[in-house]
Structure formats: structure tokens, C-alpha cells
Amino acid sequence: MNRRFLIGLLLIWSLGPLFWQVYTSLCSDQALTQPFASIDHRWTLVHYRNVLTSNPPFWRYLVNSFIVGVSSTFFCLLLALPAAYALNRIPRKLSIISR
């Protein structure tokens, strides 16, 4: 098969669900339940407004997730960097054993 064809097929396979998700998030509820009907107001941003102004607060949960992600990355690096340095300083004869 042609290499470009395979790359194109892989891109469609990978990006197709993302495009479908964006498409359905911008459609109105009626457009989703009746996809082939003629609907005057097919596109809407109401779903995004509902999420961003909802209760429980979306922004607070987003900030909490960011804090947890950054702190866990920091602590992982805090533990992993000294261990990697110590393993790098092991003489070559001992490094064969540790593999």
C-alpha cells in the first residue's frame, strides 16, 4: 500500500473521534436527536455555557486538578532525579549486574 494512504488513514482514525466530539458539543439537543431534520438553530454554545457556569464549579475543579498534577510531577522528579544520578555513578562492572 501507499505510505501516504496509510498515514492518511491513521490520521482519520486518530482525529475522527476528536472532530466528532467537537461537532456534537456544538450541536443543539434537538439536532442531536434528529440529525437529518431541518433545524433552524443547529449550532449552539449553550452546552459550554452550562459547564462553565454550573454548580459544582467547573473552574474550581480544574484548578484543583492542575495543582494535583503539578505537585505529583514535582514529587516524582524530586525522588527520581537523585536515584537516576546514583544509578549513573555506578561503575560499569556493577551496572551489568543491576540490569
C-alpha positions as CSV (number, residue, x, y, z in Angstrom):
1,M,0.0,0.0,0.0
2,N,1.0,3.6,-0.5
3,R,2.7,5.1,2.6
4,R,0.7,8.4,2.2
5,F,-2.5,6.4,2.2
6,L,-1.6,4.6,5.4
7,I,-0.7,7.9,7.1
8,G,-3.9,9.5,5.9
9,L,-5.9,6.5,7.2
10,L,-4.1,6.7,10.6
11,L,-4.9,10.5,10.8
12,I,-8.5,9.9,10.1
13,W,-8.6,7.0,12.7
14,S,-6.9,9.2,15.3
15,L,-8.5,12.6,14.7
16,G,-12.0,11.4,13.7
17,P,-13.2,10.9,17.3
18,L,-11.9,14.4,18.3
19,F,-13.7,16.0,15.4
20,W,-16.9,14.1,16.2
21,Q,-16.7,15.2,19.9
22,V,-16.3,18.9,18.9
23,Y,-19.2,18.5,16.4
24,T,-21.6,17.1,18.9
25,S,-20.6,19.6,21.6
26,L,-21.6,22.4,19.2
27,C,-24.9,20.9,18.1
28,S,-28.2,21.7,19.9
29,D,-30.0,18.9,21.7
30,Q,-32.7,18.8,19.0
31,A,-30.1,18.5,16.3
32,L,-28.5,15.5,18.0
33,T,-31.8,13.6,18.4
34,Q,-33.0,14.4,14.9
35,P,-29.8,14.6,12.8
36,F,-31.4,14.8,9.3
37,A,-34.3,17.1,10.1
38,S,-34.2,20.7,9.0
39,I,-33.4,22.7,12.2
40,D,-33.1,26.4,12.2
41,H,-30.8,26.7,15.2
42,R,-28.5,23.7,14.7
43,W,-25.3,25.3,16.2
44,T,-25.2,26.5,19.8
45,L,-22.7,27.3,22.6
46,V,-25.3,26.6,25.4
47,H,-23.5,23.4,26.4
48,Y,-20.3,25.2,27.1
49,R,-22.1,28.0,29.0
50,N,-23.8,25.4,31.2
51,V,-20.5,23.7,32.0
52,L,-18.6,26.9,32.7
53,T,-21.3,28.4,34.9
54,S,-22.5,25.1,36.6
55,N,-22.8,24.1,40.2
56,P,-20.5,22.3,41.2
57,P,-18.0,24.9,39.9
58,F,-16.0,23.7,36.9
59,W,-13.2,26.2,37.3
60,R,-12.5,25.2,40.9
61,Y,-12.2,21.5,39.9
62,L,-9.9,22.5,37.0
63,V,-7.6,24.4,39.4
64,N,-7.6,21.5,41.8
65,S,-6.6,19.1,39.1
66,F,-3.9,21.4,37.9
67,I,-2.5,21.6,41.5
68,V,-2.5,17.9,41.9
69,G,-0.9,17.3,38.6
70,V,1.9,19.8,39.1
71,S,2.6,18.7,42.7
72,S,2.7,14.9,41.8
73,T,5.1,15.7,38.9
74,F,7.3,17.7,41.2
75,F,7.5,15.0,43.9
76,C,8.1,12.3,41.3
77,L,11.0,14.3,39.9
78,L,12.2,15.0,43.4
79,L,12.6,11.3,44.0
80,A,13.6,10.1,40.6
81,L,16.4,12.6,39.8
82,P,18.7,11.6,42.7
83,A,18.0,7.9,42.0
84,A,18.9,8.4,38.4
85,Y,22.1,10.2,39.3
86,A,23.1,7.5,41.7
87,L,22.5,4.8,39.1
88,N,24.5,6.8,36.6
89,R,27.5,6.9,39.0
90,I,27.7,3.1,39.5
91,P,30.8,1.7,37.9
92,R,30.3,-0.3,34.7
93,K,31.0,-3.7,36.2
94,L,28.3,-3.2,38.8
95,S,25.9,-1.8,36.2
96,I,25.9,-5.1,34.3
97,I,24.6,-6.8,37.5
98,S,21.9,-4.2,38.0
99,R,20.4,-4.7,34.6
